[in-house]
């Protein structure tokens, strides 16, 4: 094979590698964030107390449900 064909093959392989790597990393991060959400109920409770609110269990559950529904829409 000629050198030109090898150059084309290498460039195509690099492009496919970058595209495949991007989508694999994106999927991994989405799955990771679903399994390990950045905010849990304890963190939310602490934030509400710091803001001067008294968090009730009902309010916490509503806020967590709202956050989960917003994450699933994206």
C-alpha positions in Angstrom: 0.0 0.0 0.0 1.1 3.5 -0.6 1.9 6.1 2.0 -1.2 8.2 1.2 -3.5 5.3 2.0 -1.8 4.8 5.4 -2.1 8.5 6.2 -5.9 8.4 5.4 -6.4 5.2 7.5 -4.6 6.8 10.5 -6.6 10.0 10.2 -9.9 8.2 9.9 -8.9 5.9 12.9 -8.1 9.0 15.0 -11.4 10.7 14.2 -13.4 7.6 15.0 -11.4 7.2 18.2 -12.2 10.7 19.3 -15.9 10.5 18.4 -16.2 7.1 20.1 -14.3 8.2 23.2 -16.5 11.3 23.5 -19.8 9.4 23.4 -18.4 6.6 25.7 -17.3 9.2 28.3 -20.6 11.1 28.0 -22.6 7.9 28.7 -20.3 6.9 31.6 -20.8 10.3 33.2 -24.6 10.2 32.8 -24.8 6.8 34.4 -22.4 7.8 37.2 -24.5 10.9 38.0 -27.7 8.8 38.0 -26.2 6.3 40.4 -24.5 9.0 42.6 -26.5 12.2 42.5 -24.6 15.3 43.5 -27.1 16.3 46.1 -28.8 14.0 48.6 -31.5 14.6 51.3 -28.9 15.3 54.0 -27.1 17.9 51.9 -30.5 19.5 51.0 -31.5 19.6 54.7 -28.2 21.2 55.7 -28.6 23.9 52.9 -32.2 24.7 54.1 -31.0 25.1 57.7 -28.2 27.4 56.5 -30.8 29.5 54.7 -32.8 29.8 57.8 -35.6 27.5 56.9 -36.9 24.6 59.0 -37.0 21.6 56.7 -39.9 19.3 57.0 -39.8 15.8 55.6 -42.6 16.6 53.2 -40.7 19.6 51.8 -37.5 17.6 51.5 -39.2 14.8 49.6 -40.9 17.3 47.3 -37.6 19.0 46.5 -35.8 15.7 45.9 -38.6 14.5 43.6 -38.4 17.8 41.7 -34.7 17.5 41.3 -34.9 13.9 40.1 -37.6 14.8 37.5 -35.5 17.6 36.2 -32.5 15.3 35.8 -34.5 12.7 34.0 -35.8 15.3 31.5 -32.3 16.2 30.3 
